[in-house]
């Protein structure tokens, strides 16, 4: 639940040719958004959206980004 709303997130990890971690993310069956790690914020943030994707509300982007960070940490361990 994010902001009191049931939120379904599907995320698929991938690496860029330069070996940077990225996630393809769909929120509530939305078109794909690409999340990348932001060193300053210490979480993943939305850096690219498909042509038909609507902007993600900031609270949802932050919650998803923080969860992706924790997921990435557990994968790396």
C-alpha positions as MATLAB code, in Angstrom:
seq = 'XXXXXXXXXXXXXXXXXXXXXXXXXXXXXXXXXXXXXXXXXXXXXXXXXXXXXXXXXXXXXXXXXXXXXXXXXXXXX';
ca = [
       0.000    0.000    0.000;
       1.278    3.433   -0.944;
      -0.643    6.537    0.144;
      -3.463    4.239    1.261;
      -3.864    2.709   -2.197;
      -3.164   -0.878   -3.190;
      -0.192   -0.721   -5.551;
       1.081   -3.588   -7.692;
       4.685   -3.260   -8.830;
       6.440   -5.565  -11.293;
      10.186   -5.035  -11.595;
      12.784   -6.786  -13.732;
      16.482   -6.175  -13.106;
      18.929   -5.734  -15.980;
      22.431   -4.365  -16.567;
      23.500   -1.776  -19.121;
      26.538   -2.430  -21.365;
      28.565   -0.404  -18.830;
      27.326   -2.801  -16.083;
      25.029   -0.280  -14.364;
      22.025   -1.770  -12.559;
      18.607   -0.813  -13.926;
      15.044   -1.989  -13.380;
      12.142   -2.145  -15.812;
       9.152   -1.226  -13.644;
       5.415   -1.395  -14.235;
       3.116    0.092  -11.590;
      -0.500   -1.105  -11.597;
      -0.031   -2.544  -15.105;
       1.318    0.787  -16.426;
       3.682    1.023  -19.398;
       7.327    0.437  -18.459;
       9.436    2.965  -16.560;
      13.219    2.565  -16.250;
      14.681    3.110  -12.788;
      18.379    3.841  -12.208;
      20.343    4.327   -8.979;
      20.776    7.963   -7.916;
      23.918    8.317   -5.770;
      22.772   11.603   -4.232;
      19.370   10.275   -3.154;
      20.696    6.772   -2.354;
      17.733    5.127   -4.065;
      16.523    4.179   -7.518;
      14.645    6.878   -9.454;
      12.584    6.965  -12.633;
      14.889    8.054  -15.466;
      12.890    7.047  -18.519;
       9.299    6.183  -19.342;
       7.697    4.564  -22.338;
       5.905    6.843  -24.780;
       2.495    5.974  -23.320;
       3.559    6.050  -19.664;
       2.165    8.754  -17.423;
       4.383   10.447  -14.822;
       4.681    8.588  -11.520;
       3.563   10.548   -8.436;
       6.592   11.479   -6.301;
       5.461    9.463   -3.262;
       5.070    6.318   -5.369;
       8.390    6.858   -7.167;
      10.168    7.278   -3.824;
       8.546    4.190   -2.262;
       9.304    2.034   -5.316;
      12.859    3.387   -5.548;
      13.576    2.604   -1.905;
      12.257   -0.950   -2.282;
      14.357   -1.465   -5.430;
      17.422   -0.302   -3.487;
      16.777   -2.891   -0.761;
      16.155   -5.559   -3.393;
      19.417   -4.681   -5.169;
      21.308   -4.879   -1.855;
      19.926   -8.355   -1.151;
      20.821   -9.528   -4.680;
      24.387   -8.219   -4.314;
      24.909   -9.905   -0.921;
];
